[in-house]
Amino acid sequence: MLFARLSSQTVSGIEIHGGAAFIDRTKESLALLGALPEFGVVRENISVIRQGKRSGMKAWASKPTFVVGKPTWKHSALWFASAIIHDAYHAKLYLDARKNRGGRQPDADDWTGTTAEKKCLAVQRQILSALDADQALIEYVERCALNPTYQGRNKGWKSWLDYLKRWW
């Protein structure tokens, strides 16, 4: 089949858009997060989780949207859950910074810079630990925190080129 059938569902107030397998995996990942107090960060800062070619958080959208690439959602429900909280925290940082600036667009560093990435990775690691993740996953996140610019530039037109290079 050339085009997969896409559909939508709403879970815990979050819209999910994608194919059947993506929706099922997203529901499974949200269920893992739902038992944790940090799930509030997800519900308050992500309105839509959408299947896409690569992962990234569109925190500036009228409905903040986490676009998720296949390597992320296919990995495991646990890894996908940790990616959801990671990007929900990016959205939280964005929305908090925008509020602090009186509704004006925040600086990229406020929500995607090195310091912001370290905060998001710390939350991701915390969730992986809380969900009894394999030590290898936790160590992977810890290694990412040592190089929090792994995702590329966060400013200017070259940031878009770096986004297009993402394999996740």
Steps between C-alpha positions, in 0.01 A plus 500: 500500500648833396318715757433378852161568649527774762259561780463694822414423860502701820658354813512689829417820311788453253420460130690218328529505119656222296472142387345225712835364628615853592178572687522169689865563598420856605214382720729238655766764570251746645367225726852450639527873570145523634596328824766762576454847649709643213218413260358842583793656311392306190129584531569869565752552220419265211166521321583275204731205439538441127682237297766654275825439315718628787446607858467853626287723721292778347448684828403825324197348327150598614477135604853408615587193292756226550583355158649152538725314256482125450828413677366663817152350514605157368787460752290405806205642689736586785742693278212676325354596841833653598513692169149634565599637842825637354317701235219597738768660712631692198143626448474593869823700478371676187159583647650615831748725317225644280289575806798667669548717189140622506390272217789587271705233324773368733865469403592162352744439787213527749356170383742332257846612607763297682362574846145419387614173342674396822178568694293294253751214511495508883120465499525223241755315712281542809203345317708212366616426854147528640380251238784256578662536160796294392828653617617529139218745421577707807871508413415606144310804632787574738744497204272736307513739795879512463452639147170691519546647151463160329178617332676783314458875490199665663510838323480626145431327172773241564294368792241389242771318303612325820139401570475346154808286578336337803471126475275473804 
